[in-house]
Amino acid sequence: MASRVPIRVHLDRILLERRMSLTELADRVGVTIANLSILKTGKARAVRFSTLDALCRELNCQPGDLLMFEPGPPDDEPEPLEE
């Protein structure tokens, strides 16, 4: 069973505030609609800094506007760090 990732993505809220569609954003940042949809629905397991940079540039926002840490109960066994 996959553990809960405590990072929440607020892309839907930012898009609504900017009155921008996912399709328009995808065209502007050069990311597929499918990948942005995965990010928007919170199913992404990782985001490249280059993608985050492009999103912030096009949405005129800071990374903290898009991402929020919402801690929950600790998992029984933490995932090992990648080296």
Secondary structure as the mmCIF struct_conf table of DSSP 4:
data_model
#
loop_
_struct_conf.conf_type_id
_struct_conf.id
_struct_conf.beg_label_comp_id
_struct_conf.beg_label_asym_id
_struct_conf.beg_label_seq_id
_struct_conf.end_label_comp_id
_struct_conf.end_label_asym_id
_struct_conf.end_label_seq_id
HELX_LH_PP_P HELX_LH_PP_P1 ALA A 2 VAL A 5
STRN STRN1 ILE A 7 VAL A 9
HELX_RH_AL_P HELX_RH_AL_P1 LEU A 11 ARG A 18
TURN_TY1_P TURN_TY1_P1 ARG A 19 ARG A 19
HELX_RH_AL_P HELX_RH_AL_P2 LEU A 22 VAL A 29
TURN_TY1_P TURN_TY1_P2 GLY A 30 GLY A 30
HELX_RH_AL_P HELX_RH_AL_P3 ILE A 33 LYS A 40
TURN_TY1_P TURN_TY1_P3 THR A 41 GLY A 42
BEND BEND1 ARG A 45 ARG A 45
HELX_RH_AL_P HELX_RH_AL_P4 PHE A 49 LEU A 59
TURN_TY1_P TURN_TY1_P4 ASN A 60 ASN A 60
HELX_RH_AL_P HELX_RH_AL_P5 PRO A 63 LEU A 66
STRN STRN2 LEU A 67 PHE A 69
BEND BEND2 PRO A 73 PRO A 73
HELX_LH_PP_P HELX_LH_PP_P2 PRO A 74 ASP A 75
BEND BEND3 ASP A 76 GLU A 77
HELX_LH_PP_P HELX_LH_PP_P3 PRO A 78 GLU A 82
#
